[in-house]
């Protein structure tokens, strides 16, 4: 059974590594190509978008894909929606890997918001020095804020408009708590803005903000498309793939 893993996350790489040599499975990982120097998974890899729902559906059919695992970033809503529609149209089983969200701990000062526009509006209630850790996409939501100064951390430079007062910090996690505490102090940060990505790769900034008593604006995740089943780990996805492959083989021999 040919399997498409929509990747870019650590869970996607773990799943590709665990299943690339699995009997009865042929794994193809797809990366969007938005990061200049991505961590490549094991096995076959395609890089680049599909061009929308219809082209994705046509690709799945042409490549005889028997199952899809969406292991993209928790905020990759567009590809998630497109994949749900395309797989449903073809009757292809679909699974979402969605790592657990972060949860507020004692000492945290979180303000949860629905999206980046709401996060930008919320900043009027806080200080003037903002640590923005939302990746390179969506920074334009803050471009109209002229009072605040932003420390913008991302792997690659953001596209589009930027706030007039800012510093770019281009680096890749994971980050150590002590380094995050030092960064908050050195840049005299008043408030942290982050997406609820979950996982431990970038959780250190939350620990550092807690230690410093800083407020955090947390952007909630987009909702899952209706009817999509989700698991939390690559191992759970591997077990699902093996069960799906068995059912596919039984159906083909009837």
Secondary structure, DSSP 8 states (H G I E B T S, - for coil): -EEEEE-SSHHHHHHHHHHTT-TT-EEEEEE-S-STT----SSEEEES---SHHHHHHHHHHTTEEEEEE-S-TT-HHHHHHHHHHHHHHT-EEEEE--------TT-EEEEESSHHHHHHHGGGS-SEEEEES-STTGGGGTT--S-EEEEEESS---S---SSEEEEE--S---HHHHHHHHHHTT--EEEEE---SSSSTHHHHHHHHHT-EEEEE------TT-EEESSHHHHHHHHHHHHHHHHHHHT-
